[in-house]
């Protein structure tokens, strides 16, 4: 078979962006995710793209009306992403995370009030059930597996889990998050039961004794990741809540969606990449290996930001104050520099989270655990909103594209 790809029309980055209706930076985000392939212009004037490939992506992105009517629009008062910033209930999220702790920001999302004295407590019966469920899993179980079974086990112990009233759901939220954290096996000596979530989670992720800057970086990561509008896992949560699933099941739906390399597990891929950079002493070589194998470079770019990811900027700044983060932070910056000439993509929050986990001697999947624990608060906030909407508003019809049924015999 003859390959005619070399003869196919080529588009410049600007022409590609115009055809897709996006900014040029987003074009390179498509490249990093493997949705487009680029080729350097022979005259050195930038990248070019296969016109047919661009048109196929454009067709895929066009919205077709569903046969069963329009999909309901989701009205939310939780998170706004505007330009290259994002806001929690109208307040800049990065600035909020810089001034307050995770528990306080969770309360802000749930209630619209910043409580300065917040305590999250795991009920003994729920915690014992969650621990037993995790202990029964095989060694090969992943982070999302452990948290998911812990959420389900905790729910079974709660006879009031089907009460979807606001106060009842808030009560579940304040006990479920610490239950998920405290059910994980400690790597070192755990702190007292009333310690902040960041301190309790740290002891489950690494045996390293934390310093103040390290604990602050972990708390900041939890605070920054609480919500990010309608990410895939949050959409799953809204669907489950629309069906009137109880809060434990709603969180389980989010955890199930999170368990994938394109969402919550992305930081683990970035962690392994940074570790390889430090081992080999060359970011360029590691990046080249990814590209040669046809794999996107982990931790670069975000489809919602044309510039830097504000979550990554805030977390990178915190890492600069960590005594142990110099090497991991340097590896992350080297990866950005190695790809800057071609992709024009900035490091995203997955890369910053990977640098945090690597610097703290955590396992590669630690970032996924941080992501899941943090996002549980955002999922509960979306469930609270969805419980106030009409139930089962997500029933749409598919666009059937299979074999046609046989016609009736005359």
N, C-alpha and C positions, 0 to 999 in steps of 0.2 A: 504493500500500500504506500502510495506517495504522500509525503507530508507537505502540504501546501501552506503551513502556518507562516513560513518565511515570506510568502507572497501576499499574505493577508494585509489589508489596510491597517496602518498604525495611527494611533491618536496620541497627541501630547497630553501631559498631565492636565492642563487647563481644558482641553477639548473633552477629556474623559470626565472631569469634574462637571462640566456643563451638561454633558450627556446624561449623567447620573443625577444631576441636580444637587450636588454636594460641594463642599469646600475642597480645595486641593489636598489639604492635610488628611481628609477623610479617605481620599483615594489611596493614600499610602497605608491607612488603617486596613482597607480591604486587602491590600497586598500582604500585610503582616498576618492576616487571618486566613490567607490562602484562597481568597475569593477572586483575586485578580493576579495575573503574573505581569511583571514589568521587564523591560529590556532597555539597556542603556542605548541612547541615540548614538549612531556611529560617529557623529560630529561632536559628541560630548556636550550636547545642549540639554541634557536631562533624560528622564525616563520616557518610554513610549509604551503603548498598550494596544493589544489586539482589538480591533474595532468590533469583531464578532463576539468576543468574550465580554466586552463592555456592554454590548447590546443585550446579551443574554442576562447579565446581571441587572440591567435596567428593566427588562421584562419581568424578572423575578420580583423586583421591588415594587412594581406597580400594583396598586390595590384593585382587586376585582370585587364587585359587589357580591356578597354571599346570597345564595338562593333563598335562605330563610330570613332575609332582612338584614339591616345594619347591626353590626356588633355594638353593644351598648358602650357609650363613652364612660370612662372611669373618672369621676370627679373626686379629687383628693385635696386635703388641706395639709398634707404632711410634708412633702418635699417638692421643691421647685428647682429644676436645672435650667439656668438661664445664662447663655454665653459660656464662659469658662468658670462659672461659680455655681455652687448649689446651696440651697437654703432649707432649714428645718423650721417650718411654721413661720416663714418670713425672716428668719435670722440666719446670717451667714453661717453655714455649718462648720466650716473650718475654724472660724473665730469662736463659735460656741464651744467646740471641742477643746480649744486652747484655754478656755476659762473654767470649764466645768468637767466633772467626771462622768463616766459612762452611765451610772445609775441615774444621775440628775438629768442627763439628756434623754434617757429612756422615758422618764416621767414627763419631760417636756413634750415628747412625741405623743404620749398617751393622753395627757390631760391638758396640755397648753400652759402648765404651771411649772416653774423651776423650784423644786423643793430642795433646800440645802441639806436637810437631814433625811437621807433615804437609806433604808435597810432592806436588803433582800435576804430572805431566810428560806432554807430548804426544810420542809416538814420531814420528820424522821421516817415515817412510813413510806412516803414517796421516794426518799433518798435511798432507803434500804432496797426497795424494789428496783430502782434504776441501777444500783450497783450490782445486784444479782443478775440482772439482764445483760449487763456489759460483761460480767465475769463468765457468762455462759457462751459468749461468742468465741470463735476461733482466733488464733493469733493473727491471721491474715485479714481480719476485719479492719475496715478503714475508719477514718474519723467520723464521716457522716453516718456510717453503720452504727457506731457506738452511740452517737447522740440520738439517732432516730429511735433505737430500741429503748433508750433511756426515757425519751419523751413519751413513748407509748406505755411503758411500764408505770411511769409516774401518773399518767392519766387513768390507768385502771384502778389505782388506789383512791381516786377522787370520785365519790358518788355524786358530787354536784357538778361534774364536768359538763353536763348538758345545759346548765344554766348560762345563757348567753347574755344576761344583763351586764351592763357596763361595769358595775362594782365587782361582780363575780369574775369577769374576765380579767380585770385589773389584778384581783387577788391571785389568779392563776399565773399571770405574767410575773409578779413579784416573787413567786415561789418556784416557777419552772426554770428560770434562768440559773439561779444558784444550784438547783437540783442537777441540771445538766453539767455544770462545772464540777460540783463536788462529787458526782458519781464517777468521774474519770479517775483512773489510777494515778496517785501522786508519784512524781519523779523524785521528790525530796520531801522534806518535812513540811506538811501543809500548815498554813497560818490558822489562826483561830477562826471559828465559824462565822463571826461577825465581820471579818475583814472585807475590804472592798473586792468586787468581782475580779478586777485586774490582778490583785495580789493572789487570790485563790487560784485563778487560772494559770498564773505564772508557775506555781508549784506543780501543776499538772502537765506542763509542757517542757520543763527543763530542770535539771538538778543544780544548775548554777544559782548561786545566791544572788538575788537581785539588788542592784543599787537603786537609788532614788530616780536617776535619769532613765534607767531601763524600765522600771515599773511605770513611769510616766509615759514612756513611749508605747508600752502595751495598752495602757488606759486610753491613750490618744487614738491608737489604731481601733480599739473597740468603739470609741465615740464617733470616729469618722465613718465607720462602715455600717452604722445602725440602719441606714436606709439610703436608697439611691433611686427613688421613683419606682417605675414598674419594670424592674429587672425580671428575668424569667422566673426565679423562685417566688418573687412577690406576686407575680401574676397567678402562679399556681395557688398561692395562699388565698388570693381574692376569689378564685373559682371555688376552692374548698369552703371558704366562709360563706359564699353565696348559696351553697348547698346546705348551709347550716351545720357544717362539721364543727365539733367542739374545739376549743383552743389547742389542746394537745394534738389533735388530728390535723389541725391547720398548720401547726409548726412542723409536724411530720411530713406534710405535703411540701413545705418549703425545703426541708432537709433532703427529700428525695430528688427534687429538681436541682439542688445545689451540688449534688454528687456527680460532677462531670468536669472534664478538663476545660470547657469553655466558660465555666462560671466559678464556683467556689474552689475547685481544685487547681485553678490557674497558678496560684502562688507556689504550689508545690513544684510545678514544672520550672518556675523561675528560680526557686531555691536550688534545685539540682543544677541548673545552668550556672548560677553564681558560684556554687561549690566547684564546678568543673573549671570555671575561669580562674579561681584561686589555685586549683591544683596544677593547671597547665601554665598559668602565668600569662595567658593571652586571651583577651576578650575577642579579638578579631578572629582567631582560629576557631573558637567555639561558635561564634556567630556564623562563620563560613560553613561550618559543619551542619548547622541547622538549615541554612539556605540550600546547601548542596543536597541534603536529604529531602528537600521540599517541605520542611517544617517551618511554620512561622516562629519568629524569635519571641519567647515568652516575655510578658511584662511590658510590652511596648504599645502605646497608642490606646485610644478609647474612642468609640464611635460617637459619643456624646460631647466630646471636647475637641475643638480644633487645635488648641494649645495644650499646655501642661494639665495633667489631672490634678485638681486642687487637693485631693486627698493625699496623693503622692508627695506633693510639695510640702504639705504640713508634716507628714511622717518622716520624710527625708531630713527636714529641719530638726526634728526631735532626735533622729539617729546621730546627727552631728554632735549632740551633747552626750551620747552614750560612750563611755570609755572603751567598750569592746567592739564598737561598730565600724572602726576605721577601715578594716580590710574589706568587709562585706559592702560597705558604702562605696568604697573605691571600685570594687568589681561592678557594681550597678552602674556607676558613672561611666566606666569603661565600655560597658555594653551599649549605653546610649551613644557614646562617642563613635564606637565602631560602626554603628548603623546610621549615623546622622547624615553622611554624604548621600545615602541612597533613599532612605525611607522618610526622613524628616519627622520621626515619631519620638515623643517624649516617654520616659518611663511612667507607667501607670501605678495604681495602688498595689497591684499584685507584685510588682518588682520591689516596691518599698517594703511590703510585708515580708517578702522573701529575704530581703537584707536584714530585717529585724530578727526573723527566725534563725537565720544563719549566724548572725552575730551573737545570739543568745544560746547557741548550741542546742537548738530545738530540732526535732525531727522535721523532714521536709513537709509532712502533712500538717504541721503545727499551724501554718497560715490558714488552712482550711478550717481548723477548729476555731481559731480566732474569728474568722469570717462568720461561721455558723452561729457561734454564741452571740456575737454582736448583732447579727441580722435578726435573731429571734425577737428582739425588742421591736424592730421595724415591722416584722410580720404581724405581731400582735397589734400594733397601731393600725395596720391596714385591715386586719380582721375586725377591729372595733368599728371602723368606718363601714365595712361591708355588711356587718350585722344590721346596720341601720337602713340598708337598701332593700328593695324587694328581692325575695329569694329566687334562686334558679334563673337569674337573668342572663345566663351565659349560654343558653341552648341555641346554637346556630346550626345551620345546615352546611354540609360539605359541598365542595365544587366537584361533583362526580366526574371522574376521568377514566373509568374502566370500561370493560366490555359492555355493549348494550344488550339488554335481555332480548331473547328471541320474540319475534312478533307472533301474535296469536294466529293459529291456523284458521283461515276463513271458513 
